[in-house]
Structures are given as structure tokens and as C-alpha cells.
Amino acid sequence: MKTTILLGILGSLALVVFIRGSVMHRETGTESARLTEVDFPAEVKAIIDQKCHGCHSVDGKSKDAKESLMWDSIPEYPRVKQLAKLNDIIGVLDDGSMPPEKFIEMEPGAKLTKEQRRILKSWAEQTADELLN
């Protein structure tokens, strides 16, 4: 009998916690949706369009590049994937691996300037911070 009462109490507590979590999630749902929107300010969009879209877009020529990052798809990703992609972007900006050296040899104008790297990195870091808050 004690076991039945204890199980009943635990079940009731679990139900209260579940319902409370559901209500809190619905109440913050609008705010949560707002925070998952990735925005590309004009300065960032210009760099992406000029230096990145040639490979990292639907019309990109490299299958590997399209599989690793599709700039236009980032706003559609769930928040966790957005954060992962932003982290990847920060990483390649830090190590200078994008655009690849072989591509730069063929297209020297594709190389990012220090200022362009700074702008993209700052945007990615700020966007990631906003998604985490």
C-alpha cells in the first residue's frame, strides 16, 4: 500500500512538472521563434554574395561546399544547427581555410580581406550570442 501511495505521489509530481514545462514553453514560444531568426545585415550580405555564394549556394559548383554550408539555408535551420554552422564559420575565419588556397590561386579576387574576415566573424559571434540568450 505504501508503494502504491508513493508511486501515485511521484506520478502526480511528474505530471505537474510536465504541465508546467509545457505552459512555460508555450508562453515563451513567440520569443523563442524570434531568437532563431538569423539576419544578414547589408554589409555581411554583400561579403557573402561577393565572396561565398559562388560555392556555398544552390548554384554553387562544388558539391562539398554545398554540403558543408548553404548560406541561404541558415535561417531555416533549427537553433542548434544554426549555432553549429555559426561556430563552423567562426572556425574557418580564424584558421583562414576559406576560401581554399587552390580556389584563391584560380580566383585571386575571392580572397577575404582582414576587414571582411573581421566583419563576418563579428557578425557570426554576435548572432551566436543572441541565439544563446
N, CA, C and O atoms as a MOPAC input file, in Angstrom:
PM7 MOZYME 1SCF
protein

 N      0.83000 1    -1.18600 1     0.00000 1
 C      0.00000 1     0.00000 1     0.00000 1
 C      0.87800 1     1.25600 1     0.00000 1
 O      0.59100 1     2.21800 1    -0.71200 1
 N      1.96200 1     1.24200 1     0.81000 1
 C      2.84600 1     2.39600 1     0.85000 1
 C      3.45700 1     2.63300 1    -0.52800 1
 O      3.62400 1     3.77900 1    -0.94500 1
 N      3.79000 1     1.55800 1    -1.23400 1
 C      4.37600 1     1.66700 1    -2.56800 1
 C      3.38700 1     2.30800 1    -3.52400 1
 O      3.77400 1     3.14900 1    -4.33600 1
 N      2.12700 1     1.93200 1    -3.44500 1
 C      1.09200 1     2.48800 1    -4.32700 1
 C      0.91800 1     3.97700 1    -4.07300 1
 O      0.80200 1     4.75600 1    -5.01900 1
 N      0.89800 1     4.37800 1    -2.82200 1
 C      0.75500 1     5.79300 1    -2.47100 1
 C      1.96800 1     6.58300 1    -2.95800 1
 O      1.82700 1     7.66600 1    -3.52800 1
 N      3.16100 1     6.03000 1    -2.72900 1
 C      4.39700 1     6.68800 1    -3.15300 1
 C      4.42900 1     6.85000 1    -4.68100 1
 O      4.79100 1     7.91000 1    -5.19000 1
 N      4.05100 1     5.79600 1    -5.39900 1
 C      4.01300 1     5.87500 1    -6.86100 1
 C      2.98900 1     6.91200 1    -7.33300 1
 O      3.23500 1     7.63800 1    -8.29700 1
 N      1.86900 1     6.97600 1    -6.66800 1
 C      0.83800 1     7.96300 1    -7.00500 1
 C      1.34500 1     9.38600 1    -6.80900 1
 O      1.11100 1    10.25100 1    -7.65300 1
 N      2.03300 1     9.63000 1    -5.71100 1
 C      2.58500 1    10.95600 1    -5.42200 1
 C      3.65100 1    11.31600 1    -6.46100 1
 O      3.64600 1    12.42400 1    -6.99800 1
 N      4.55900 1    10.38500 1    -6.74200 1
 C      5.60800 1    10.63500 1    -7.73400 1
 C      5.01100 1    10.89000 1    -9.11500 1
 O      5.46400 1    11.77600 1    -9.83900 1
 N      3.99800 1    10.11600 1    -9.47400 1
 C      3.32500 1    10.31500 1   -10.76100 1
 C      2.68200 1    11.68500 1   -10.83800 1
 O      2.76600 1    12.35300 1   -11.86900 1
 N      2.04200 1    12.11000 1    -9.76500 1
 C      1.40500 1    13.43300 1    -9.72900 1
 C      2.43300 1    14.54700 1    -9.86000 1
 O      2.21800 1    15.51900 1   -10.58400 1
 N      3.55500 1    14.39900 1    -9.15400 1
 C      4.61300 1    15.40100 1    -9.24300 1
 C      5.17900 1    15.47400 1   -10.66100 1
 O      5.42000 1    16.56000 1   -11.18800 1
 N      5.38500 1    14.31700 1   -11.26400 1
 C      5.90100 1    14.28700 1   -12.63900 1
 C      4.92800 1    14.98100 1   -13.58300 1
 O      5.34800 1    15.72100 1   -14.47200 1
 N      3.63800 1    14.74900 1   -13.39700 1
 C      2.62100 1    15.38200 1   -14.23500 1
 C      2.62300 1    16.89600 1   -14.05600 1
 O      2.51200 1    17.63400 1   -15.03500 1
 N      2.74800 1    17.36300 1   -12.82800 1
 C      2.80100 1    18.80800 1   -12.55900 1
 C      4.02300 1    19.42300 1   -13.23900 1
 O      3.91300 1    20.47300 1   -13.87100 1
 N      5.16900 1    18.79000 1   -13.11800 1
 C      6.39400 1    19.30100 1   -13.73900 1
 C      6.23000 1    19.34100 1   -15.25300 1
 O      6.61900 1    20.32000 1   -15.88900 1
 N      5.66400 1    18.29700 1   -15.83600 1
 C      5.46600 1    18.23500 1   -17.28600 1
 C      4.52000 1    19.33900 1   -17.75500 1
 O      4.81600 1    20.03600 1   -18.72500 1
 N      3.39100 1    19.50000 1   -17.07800 1
 C      2.41100 1    20.51900 1   -17.47000 1
 C      3.00700 1    21.90800 1   -17.31700 1
 O      2.83200 1    22.75600 1   -18.19200 1
 N      3.70300 1    22.15000 1   -16.22600 1
 C      4.31600 1    23.46400 1   -16.00900 1
 C      5.33600 1    23.76800 1   -17.10000 1
 O      5.38400 1    24.89100 1   -17.60100 1
 N      6.15300 1    22.78500 1   -17.47400 1
 C      7.12300 1    22.95900 1   -18.55000 1
 C      6.44400 1    23.25600 1   -19.87000 1
 O      6.92500 1    24.09000 1   -20.63700 1
 N      5.32400 1    22.58100 1   -20.15200 1
 C      4.58800 1    22.82200 1   -21.39700 1
 C      4.02800 1    24.23100 1   -21.43800 1
 O      4.11400 1    24.90600 1   -22.46300 1
 N      3.46200 1    24.67400 1   -20.34000 1
 C      2.89200 1    26.01900 1   -20.27600 1
 C      3.98500 1    27.05700 1   -20.45100 1
 O      3.80900 1    28.01700 1   -21.20100 1
 N      5.12200 1    26.87900 1   -19.76300 1
 C      6.21700 1    27.83900 1   -19.88000 1
 C      6.75500 1    27.86900 1   -21.30400 1
 O      7.10000 1    28.93800 1   -21.80900 1
 N      6.83300 1    26.70700 1   -21.96400 1
 C      7.33100 1    26.65600 1   -23.34100 1
 C      6.37800 1    27.41300 1   -24.27300 1
 O      6.82600 1    28.16100 1   -25.14200 1
 N      5.06000 1    27.22000 1   -24.09300 1
 C      4.09500 1    27.92800 1   -24.94200 1
 C      4.14400 1    29.42600 1   -24.69700 1
 O      4.01500 1    30.20700 1   -25.63900 1
 N      4.32800 1    29.84200 1   -23.44900 1
 C      4.37300 1    31.26900 1   -23.13900 1
 C      5.58700 1    31.94200 1   -23.76100 1
 O      5.51000 1    33.10900 1   -24.14500 1
 N      6.69600 1    31.24000 1   -23.86700 1
 C      7.90600 1    31.83700 1   -24.43300 1
 C      8.10100 1    31.44800 1   -25.88700 1
 O      9.11200 1    31.80800 1   -26.48900 1
 N      7.15300 1    30.71900 1   -26.46400 1
 C      7.28400 1    30.25100 1   -27.83900 1
 C      7.52400 1    31.36600 1   -28.83200 1
 O      8.35900 1    31.21700 1   -29.72500 1
 N      6.81700 1    32.48200 1   -28.70800 1
 C      6.99300 1    33.59900 1   -29.62800 1
 C      8.38500 1    34.17500 1   -29.51300 1
 O      9.03600 1    34.43700 1   -30.52400 1
 N      8.85000 1    34.37400 1   -28.29100 1
 C     10.18800 1    34.90500 1   -28.09200 1
 C     11.23400 1    33.94400 1   -28.63300 1
 O     12.20800 1    34.35900 1   -29.26200 1
 N     11.02500 1    32.65700 1   -28.38500 1
 C     11.96800 1    31.66000 1   -28.86000 1
 C     12.05100 1    31.66700 1   -30.38000 1
 O     13.14600 1    31.58000 1   -30.93700 1
 N     10.92500 1    31.76800 1   -31.05300 1
 C     10.91800 1    31.80000 1   -32.52000 1
 C     11.65200 1    33.04200 1   -33.01800 1
 O     12.37700 1    32.97700 1   -34.01000 1
 N     11.47100 1    34.15100 1   -32.34600 1
 C     12.12600 1    35.38800 1   -32.76100 1
 C     13.64200 1    35.25700 1   -32.66200 1
 O     14.36400 1    35.78100 1   -33.51000 1
 N     14.12000 1    34.58000 1   -31.66000 1
 C     15.55000 1    34.46600 1   -31.44800 1
 C     16.22500 1    33.49400 1   -32.40800 1
 O     17.45100 1    33.49100 1   -32.51500 1
 N     15.44500 1    32.66800 1   -33.11000 1
 C     16.05100 1    31.71300 1   -34.02400 1
 C     16.21900 1    32.29000 1   -35.42200 1
 O     16.74400 1    31.61300 1   -36.30600 1
 N     15.79100 1    33.50500 1   -35.63600 1
 C     15.92900 1    34.10300 1   -36.95800 1
 C     17.32500 1    34.69000 1   -37.13300 1
 O     17.72900 1    35.59200 1   -36.39900 1
 N     18.04300 1    34.17300 1   -38.10000 1
 C     19.37100 1    34.69800 1   -38.41400 1
 C     19.19100 1    35.77900 1   -39.45800 1
 O     18.54600 1    35.56800 1   -40.48500 1
 N     19.76200 1    36.92600 1   -39.19000 1
 C     19.64500 1    38.08100 1   -40.07000 1
 C     21.00700 1    38.38000 1   -40.68000 1
 O     22.03400 1    38.27400 1   -40.00900 1
 N     21.00900 1    38.74900 1   -41.94100 1
 C     22.24200 1    39.12300 1   -42.62100 1
 C     22.20800 1    40.62200 1   -42.89400 1
 O     21.58300 1    41.05100 1   -43.86400 1
 N     22.86700 1    41.43200 1   -42.06100 1
 C     22.93000 1    42.86800 1   -42.32600 1
 C     23.54800 1    43.11700 1   -43.70200 1
 O     24.28100 1    42.27200 1   -44.21600 1
 N     23.26100 1    44.24900 1   -44.28600 1
 C     23.69600 1    44.56700 1   -45.65600 1
 C     25.19500 1    44.37900 1   -45.85500 1
 O     25.62000 1    43.83900 1   -46.87600 1
 N     25.99000 1    44.81400 1   -44.89900 1
 C     27.44500 1    44.71200 1   -45.01900 1
 C     27.89200 1    43.23700 1   -45.06100 1
 O     28.78400 1    42.87300 1   -45.82700 1
 N     27.26600 1    42.40800 1   -44.23700 1
 C     27.57600 1    40.98300 1   -44.19000 1
 C     27.07700 1    40.30700 1   -45.46600 1
 O     27.79300 1    39.50800 1   -46.06900 1
 N     25.85500 1    40.62800 1   -45.87300 1
 C     25.27400 1    40.03800 1   -47.08200 1
 C     26.12100 1    40.35300 1   -48.30700 1
 O     26.30300 1    39.49700 1   -49.17300 1
 N     26.63300 1    41.56100 1   -48.38400 1
 C     27.46800 1    41.95100 1   -49.52900 1
 C     28.72700 1    41.08200 1   -49.60800 1
 O     29.11800 1    40.65200 1   -50.69300 1
 N     29.34900 1    40.82700 1   -48.47500 1
 C     30.55200 1    39.98500 1   -48.45500 1
 C     30.19200 1    38.55100 1   -48.85500 1
 O     30.88000 1    37.93600 1   -49.66900 1
 N     29.12500 1    38.03500 1   -48.28300 1
 C     28.69700 1    36.66900 1   -48.59200 1
 C     28.38700 1    36.55000 1   -50.08600 1
 O     28.83000 1    35.60900 1   -50.74500 1
 N     27.62700 1    37.50400 1   -50.61000 1
 C     27.26800 1    37.46500 1   -52.03500 1
 C     28.50100 1    37.53000 1   -52.92800 1
 O     28.58400 1    36.83300 1   -53.93900 1
 N     29.44400 1    38.36200 1   -52.55300 1
 C     30.63400 1    38.57600 1   -53.37500 1
 C     31.66000 1    37.45000 1   -53.24800 1
 O     32.27800 1    37.06300 1   -54.23900 1
 N     31.84400 1    36.92400 1   -52.03900 1
 C     32.96300 1    36.01000 1   -51.78800 1
 C     32.55200 1    34.55900 1   -51.51400 1
 O     33.38500 1    33.66400 1   -51.65400 1
 N     31.32400 1    34.30300 1   -51.13800 1
 C     30.95700 1    32.96200 1   -50.66200 1
 C     29.90500 1    32.24200 1   -51.51600 1
 O     29.95800 1    31.02500 1   -51.69300 1
 N     28.96300 1    33.01000 1   -52.03300 1
 C     27.82600 1    32.40000 1   -52.73300 1
 C     28.21500 1    31.60500 1   -53.96700 1
 O     27.47800 1    30.70500 1   -54.36900 1
 N     29.33800 1    31.91000 1   -54.57100 1
 C     29.74600 1    31.18100 1   -55.76100 1
 C     29.87700 1    29.68400 1   -55.52400 1
 O     29.69600 1    28.88900 1   -56.44500 1
 N     30.18700 1    29.30400 1   -54.30600 1
 C     30.33400 1    27.87800 1   -53.95600 1
 C     29.25200 1    27.40800 1   -52.98300 1
 O     28.74000 1    26.29500 1   -53.10400 1
 N     28.91000 1    28.26400 1   -52.02000 1
 C     28.00500 1    27.88000 1   -50.92900 1
 C     26.57500 1    28.35200 1   -51.16700 1
 O     25.98500 1    29.03100 1   -50.32700 1
 N     26.02600 1    27.98300 1   -52.32500 1
 C     24.63600 1    28.30000 1   -52.65600 1
 C     24.09800 1    27.20200 1   -53.55500 1
 O     24.84500 1    26.32400 1   -53.98600 1
 N     22.81800 1    27.24900 1   -53.83400 1
 C     22.19000 1    26.25700 1   -54.70200 1
 C     22.90900 1    26.18800 1   -56.04600 1
 O     23.07100 1    25.10900 1   -56.61500 1
 N     23.33400 1    27.33000 1   -56.54400 1
 C     24.00900 1    27.39000 1   -57.83700 1
 C     25.50900 1    27.11600 1   -57.74200 1
 O     26.21200 1    27.17000 1   -58.75200 1
 N     25.99900 1    26.82400 1   -56.54900 1
 C     27.42900 1    26.57300 1   -56.35300 1
 C     27.92600 1    25.40200 1   -57.17300 1
 O     27.19300 1    24.45600 1   -57.46000 1
 N     29.18200 1    25.49000 1   -57.53800 1
 C     29.77000 1    24.46300 1   -58.39600 1
 C     30.35300 1    23.29800 1   -57.61300 1
 O     30.56200 1    22.22400 1   -58.17800 1
 N     30.61700 1    23.48200 1   -56.34900 1
 C     31.25800 1    22.44900 1   -55.54000 1
 C     30.23700 1    21.71800 1   -54.67700 1
 O     29.57200 1    22.32600 1   -53.83800 1
 N     30.12000 1    20.42400 1   -54.88700 1
 C     29.21500 1    19.60800 1   -54.07700 1
 C     29.63800 1    19.64100 1   -52.60800 1
 O     28.79500 1    19.75700 1   -51.71900 1
 N     30.94200 1    19.54100 1   -52.35600 1
 C     31.44700 1    19.56800 1   -50.97200 1
 C     31.10100 1    20.87700 1   -50.27800 1
 O     30.69900 1    20.89100 1   -49.11500 1
 N     31.26400 1    21.98200 1   -51.01100 1
 C     30.95700 1    23.28900 1   -50.42500 1
 C     29.47700 1    23.39400 1   -50.09400 1
 O     29.10800 1    23.91200 1   -49.04000 1
 N     28.63900 1    22.91100 1   -50.97900 1
 C     27.19100 1    22.96800 1   -50.74300 1
 C     26.78800 1    22.06800 1   -49.58000 1
 O     25.87700 1    22.40300 1   -48.82200 1
 N     27.45600 1    20.94000 1   -49.43500 1
 C     27.13300 1    20.04600 1   -48.32600 1
 C     27.59800 1    20.60400 1   -46.98300 1
 O     26.98300 1    20.33900 1   -45.95000 1
 N     28.67200 1    21.36700 1   -46.99900 1
 C     29.19200 1    21.89000 1   -45.73300 1
 C     28.45600 1    23.13900 1   -45.26600 1
 O     28.27200 1    23.33200 1   -44.06400 1
 N     28.03000 1    23.99100 1   -46.20000 1
 C     27.35400 1    25.22600 1   -45.81400 1
 C     26.56100 1    25.78500 1   -46.97400 1
 O     27.08100 1    25.96100 1   -48.07600 1
 N     25.30600 1    26.05900 1   -46.71400 1
 C     24.44100 1    26.76500 1   -47.66200 1
 C     23.97000 1    28.02800 1   -46.94000 1
 O     23.09100 1    27.97500 1   -46.08100 1
 N     24.56100 1    29.14600 1   -47.29900 1
 C     24.26600 1    30.40700 1   -46.60000 1
 C     22.77900 1    30.70200 1   -46.53000 1
 O     22.27800 1    31.11300 1   -45.48300 1
 N     22.06800 1    30.49700 1   -47.63200 1
 C     20.64100 1    30.84000 1   -47.66400 1
 C     19.78600 1    29.93100 1   -46.78600 1
 O     18.65000 1    30.27600 1   -46.46100 1
 N     20.31500 1    28.78700 1   -46.40400 1
 C     19.55300 1    27.83900 1   -45.58400 1
 C     19.70200 1    28.08500 1   -44.09100 1
 O     18.89300 1    27.58900 1   -43.30700 1
 N     20.69900 1    28.82800 1   -43.68500 1
 C     20.95300 1    29.02500 1   -42.25000 1
 C     19.70800 1    29.51400 1   -41.49900 1
 O     19.41700 1    28.98200 1   -40.42700 1
 N     18.96100 1    30.50200 1   -42.01100 1
 C     17.78500 1    30.95100 1   -41.25100 1
 C     16.71200 1    29.87600 1   -41.07800 1
 O     15.87900 1    29.98000 1   -40.17800 1
 N     16.72100 1    28.85200 1   -41.92300 1
 C     15.71000 1    27.79400 1   -41.85200 1
 C     16.08900 1    26.67800 1   -40.88500 1
 O     15.23100 1    25.88000 1   -40.50500 1
 N     17.34500 1    26.60500 1   -40.48200 1
 C     17.81200 1    25.53600 1   -39.60300 1
 C     17.24700 1    25.71100 1   -38.20300 1
 O     16.91900 1    26.82600 1   -37.79600 1
 N     17.13100 1    24.60100 1   -37.45700 1
 C     16.81300 1    24.72300 1   -36.03000 1
 C     17.95700 1    25.45600 1   -35.32100 1
 O     19.08300 1    25.49500 1   -35.81700 1
 N     17.66100 1    26.01800 1   -34.19100 1
 C     18.62900 1    26.83400 1   -33.45500 1
 C     19.95600 1    26.11200 1   -33.21500 1
 O     21.01800 1    26.71300 1   -33.37500 1
 N     19.91100 1    24.84600 1   -32.83800 1
 C     21.14300 1    24.10500 1   -32.55900 1
 C     22.01500 1    24.02800 1   -33.81400 1
 O     23.23100 1    24.20200 1   -33.73600 1
 N     21.40400 1    23.77100 1   -34.95700 1
 C     22.17700 1    23.67600 1   -36.19800 1
 C     22.69100 1    25.05700 1   -36.61400 1
 O     23.79500 1    25.17500 1   -37.14700 1
 N     21.89200 1    26.10000 1   -36.37000 1
 C     22.36600 1    27.45500 1   -36.65300 1
 C     23.61700 1    27.75100 1   -35.84400 1
 O     24.60200 1    28.26700 1   -36.37300 1
 N     23.57500 1    27.42400 1   -34.56600 1
 C     24.73100 1    27.65900 1   -33.70000 1
 C     25.94600 1    26.86600 1   -34.17600 1
 O     27.06800 1    27.37100 1   -34.16400 1
 N     25.71700 1    25.63100 1   -34.59300 1
 C     26.82500 1    24.80800 1   -35.09600 1
 C     27.43100 1    25.42200 1   -36.35500 1
 O     28.65300 1    25.46700 1   -36.49700 1
 N     26.58600 1    25.89300 1   -37.26500 1
 C     27.08700 1    26.49800 1   -38.50300 1
 C     27.81800 1    27.79900 1   -38.21200 1
 O     28.85100 1    28.07900 1   -38.81900 1
 N     27.29300 1    28.59300 1   -37.29200 1
 C     27.98000 1    29.83000 1   -36.92100 1
 C     29.34200 1    29.51900 1   -36.31000 1
 O     30.32100 1    30.21400 1   -36.58500 1
 N     29.40700 1    28.48700 1   -35.49100 1
 C     30.67600 1    28.07000 1   -34.90200 1
 C     31.65000 1    27.61800 1   -35.99200 1
 O     32.83900 1    27.93200 1   -35.93500 1
 N     31.14400 1    26.88200 1   -36.98100 1
 C     31.97700 1    26.45900 1   -38.11100 1
 C     32.50800 1    27.67400 1   -38.87200 1
 O     33.67800 1    27.72000 1   -39.25000 1
 N     31.63700 1    28.64600 1   -39.08900 1
 C     32.02900 1    29.86900 1   -39.81100 1
 C     33.14700 1    30.58500 1   -39.04800 1
 O     34.14200 1    31.00500 1   -39.64000 1
 N     32.97700 1    30.71800 1   -37.74500 1
 C     33.99900 1    31.36000 1   -36.91700 1
 C     35.31700 1    30.59200 1   -37.03000 1
 O     36.38400 1    31.19600 1   -37.13900 1
 N     35.23900 1    29.27900 1   -37.00300 1
 C     36.43700 1    28.44500 1   -37.09900 1
 C     37.18800 1    28.63800 1   -38.39800 1
 O     38.41200 1    28.77700 1   -38.38500 1
 N     36.47800 1    28.65000 1   -39.53500 1
 C     37.17800 1    28.81600 1   -40.81500 1
 C     37.69100 1    30.23800 1   -40.99200 1
 O     38.68000 1    30.46300 1   -41.69000 1
 N     37.02400 1    31.19500 1   -40.36400 1
 C     37.54200 1    32.56200 1   -40.41600 1
 C     38.81000 1    32.68000 1   -39.57300 1
 O     39.74700 1    33.38400 1   -39.94900 1
 N     38.83500 1    31.99200 1   -38.43600 1
 C     40.02100 1    32.01500 1   -37.57300 1
 C     41.21800 1    31.32300 1   -38.22000 1
 O     42.34300 1    31.81800 1   -38.15000 1
 N     40.96800 1    30.17700 1   -38.84800 1
 C     42.09900 1    29.43800 1   -39.41700 1
 C     42.40000 1    29.80500 1   -40.86900 1
 O     43.37100 1    29.31700 1   -41.44700 1
 N     41.57300 1    30.65600 1   -41.44900 1
 C     41.83800 1    31.13500 1   -42.81000 1
 C     41.66000 1    30.08000 1   -43.89300 1
 O     42.21600 1    30.21800 1   -44.98300 1
 N     40.89500 1    29.03100 1   -43.61200 1
 C     40.74700 1    27.94700 1   -44.58600 1
 C     39.70600 1    28.20900 1   -45.67800 1
 O     39.55200 1    27.40200 1   -46.59500 1
 N     39.00600 1    29.31500 1   -45.58200 1
 C     38.04300 1    29.67700 1   -46.61600 1
 C     38.35100 1    31.07000 1   -47.11800 1
 O     38.68300 1    31.95600 1   -46.33100 1
 N     38.24900 1    31.26700 1   -48.37700 1
 C     38.18500 1    30.25400 1   -49.42000 1
 C     39.47700 1    29.45700 1   -49.46200 1
 O     40.52900 1    29.93300 1   -49.03700 1
 N     39.38500 1    28.21300 1   -49.99100 1
 C     40.57900 1    27.35500 1   -50.04400 1
 C     41.68400 1    27.95300 1   -50.91200 1
 O     41.40900 1    28.65800 1   -51.88300 1
 N     42.92300 1    27.66800 1   -50.55800 1
 C     44.07800 1    28.20900 1   -51.28800 1
 C     44.03000 1    27.87700 1   -52.77800 1
 O     44.34500 1    28.72600 1   -53.61100 1
 N     43.63800 1    26.64500 1   -53.12000 1
 C     43.56700 1    26.25900 1   -54.53900 1
 C     42.58700 1    27.15300 1   -55.29200 1
 O     42.84100 1    27.54000 1   -56.43300 1
 N     41.47600 1    27.47500 1   -54.65300 1
 C     40.47900 1    28.33200 1   -55.29400 1
 C     41.02500 1    29.75400 1   -55.44600 1
 O     40.81500 1    30.39300 1   -56.47800 1
 N     41.71300 1    30.24200 1   -54.43600 1
 C     42.28500 1    31.58300 1   -54.48300 1
 C     43.34300 1    31.67700 1   -55.59100 1
 O     43.47200 1    32.71200 1   -56.24500 1
 N     44.09400 1    30.59400 1   -55.79700 1
 C     45.07300 1    30.58600 1   -56.89200 1
 C     44.38700 1    30.79300 1   -58.24200 1
 O     44.91800 1    31.48300 1   -59.11200 1
 N     43.20400 1    30.19400 1   -58.41400 1
 C     42.45700 1    30.34000 1   -59.66600 1
 C     41.69700 1    31.66100 1   -59.71800 1
 O     41.55800 1    32.27000 1   -60.77900 1
 N     41.20800 1    32.09500 1   -58.55800 1
 C     40.39300 1    33.31200 1   -58.44600 1
 C     40.94700 1    34.19900 1   -57.33400 1
 O     40.38900 1    34.20200 1   -56.23700 1
 N     42.00800 1    34.94100 1   -57.57100 1
 C     42.61700 1    35.75900 1   -56.50500 1
 C     41.65400 1    36.76100 1   -55.86100 1
 O     41.81500 1    37.11400 1   -54.69200 1
 N     40.67500 1    37.20800 1   -56.60600 1
 C     39.70800 1    38.16200 1   -56.05900 1
 C     38.78300 1    37.56800 1   -55.01600 1
 O     38.06500 1    38.30200 1   -54.33700 1
 N     38.78900 1    36.25400 1   -54.87700 1
 C     37.91300 1    35.59400 1   -53.90500 1
 C     38.45700 1    35.67800 1   -52.48100 1
 O     37.72700 1    35.44900 1   -51.51700 1
 N     39.72400 1    36.00200 1   -52.35500 1
 C     40.34200 1    36.04800 1   -51.01900 1
 C     39.66400 1    37.12100 1   -50.16200 1
 O     39.41600 1    38.24000 1   -50.61100 1
 N     39.37700 1    36.74400 1   -48.92500 1
 C     38.78900 1    37.69400 1   -47.98100 1
 C     39.87300 1    38.61000 1   -47.42200 1
 O     40.97500 1    38.16700 1   -47.09600 1
 N     39.54400 1    39.88200 1   -47.31800 1
 C     40.46500 1    40.81400 1   -46.67600 1
 C     40.36600 1    40.63300 1   -45.15600 1
 O     39.43300 1    40.00300 1   -44.65800 1
 N     41.31400 1    41.17900 1   -44.44400 1
 C     41.26200 1    41.12400 1   -42.97900 1
 C     39.98200 1    41.78000 1   -42.46800 1
 O     39.35500 1    41.28600 1   -41.53100 1
 N     39.60200 1    42.89000 1   -43.08700 1
 C     38.39000 1    43.60500 1   -42.66800 1
 C     37.14200 1    42.76000 1   -42.94600 1
 O     36.22800 1    42.71800 1   -42.12200 1
 N     37.10000 1    42.10000 1   -44.08000 1
 C     35.94500 1    41.24800 1   -44.38600 1
 C     35.86600 1    40.08100 1   -43.40200 1
 O     34.77900 1    39.72000 1   -42.95200 1
 N     37.00700 1    39.49600 1   -43.07100 1
 C     37.03400 1    38.42100 1   -42.07700 1
 C     36.53900 1    38.93900 1   -40.72400 1
 O     35.75800 1    38.27600 1   -40.04200 1
 N     37.00000 1    40.12200 1   -40.35200 1
 C     36.58200 1    40.72000 1   -39.07500 1
 C     35.07700 1    40.93000 1   -39.05400 1
 O     34.42200 1    40.61000 1   -38.06200 1
 N     34.51900 1    41.46500 1   -40.13600 1
 C     33.07600 1    41.74100 1   -40.21000 1
 C     32.28100 1    40.44100 1   -40.10200 1
 O     31.32800 1    40.35600 1   -39.32800 1
 N     32.67000 1    39.43100 1   -40.87800 1
 C     31.94700 1    38.15800 1   -40.83900 1
 C     32.05200 1    37.49100 1   -39.47500 1
 O     31.06800 1    36.96500 1   -38.95400 1
 N     33.25100 1    37.51700 1   -38.89900 1
 C     33.44600 1    36.88200 1   -37.60200 1
 C     32.64400 1    37.60400 1   -36.51200 1
 O     32.00600 1    36.96700 1   -35.67300 1
 N     32.68500 1    38.91200 1   -36.53700 1
 C     31.92700 1    39.69100 1   -35.55900 1
 C     30.43100 1    39.39100 1   -35.67800 1
 O     29.74300 1    39.21000 1   -34.67400 1
 N     29.94200 1    39.34200 1   -36.91000 1
 C     28.52400 1    39.02100 1   -37.14500 1
 C     28.20200 1    37.62500 1   -36.61500 1
 O     27.20300 1    37.45100 1   -35.91700 1
 N     29.03000 1    36.62800 1   -36.93400 1
 C     28.77000 1    35.25000 1   -36.50700 1
 C     28.78700 1    35.13400 1   -34.98000 1
 O     27.93700 1    34.45900 1   -34.39900 1
 N     29.74500 1    35.78500 1   -34.34000 1
 C     29.82200 1    35.74100 1   -32.87700 1
 C     28.62000 1    36.42400 1   -32.24200 1
 O     28.02600 1    35.89400 1   -31.30300 1
 N     28.26200 1    37.59100 1   -32.74800 1
 C     27.12900 1    38.32700 1   -32.19300 1
 C     25.82500 1    37.54800 1   -32.41000 1
 O     24.98900 1    37.48100 1   -31.50900 1
 N     25.65100 1    36.96900 1   -33.58300 1
 C     24.44700 1    36.20900 1   -33.87800 1
 C     24.36800 1    34.98300 1   -32.97300 1
 O     23.29900 1    34.67400 1   -32.44600 1
 N     25.47300 1    34.28900 1   -32.78800 1
 C     25.50300 1    33.12400 1   -31.89800 1
 C     25.15700 1    33.53300 1   -30.46900 1
 O     24.40100 1    32.83400 1   -29.79400 1
 N     25.69500 1    34.64500 1   -30.00600 1
 C     25.38300 1    35.13900 1   -28.66200 1
 C     23.89200 1    35.42900 1   -28.52000 1
 O     23.28700 1    35.09700 1   -27.50000 1
 N     23.30100 1    36.04500 1   -29.53500 1
 C     21.86800 1    36.35600 1   -29.49900 1
 C     21.02900 1    35.08500 1   -29.49300 1
 O     20.00300 1    35.02400 1   -28.81500 1
 N     21.44800 1    34.08300 1   -30.23200 1
 C     20.71000 1    32.82000 1   -30.24500 1
 C     20.77700 1    32.10300 1   -28.90400 1
 O     19.84900 1    31.38400 1   -28.53200 1
 N     21.87600 1    32.29800 1   -28.18000 1
 C     22.04200 1    31.65600 1   -26.87300 1
 C     21.27200 1    32.35600 1   -25.77300 1
 O     21.00300 1    31.75000 1   -24.73600 1
 N     20.91300 1    33.59800 1   -25.96400 1
 C     20.19200 1    34.34800 1   -24.92300 1
 C     18.70900 1    34.21000 1   -25.07300 1
 O     17.95400 1    34.77600 1   -24.28200 1

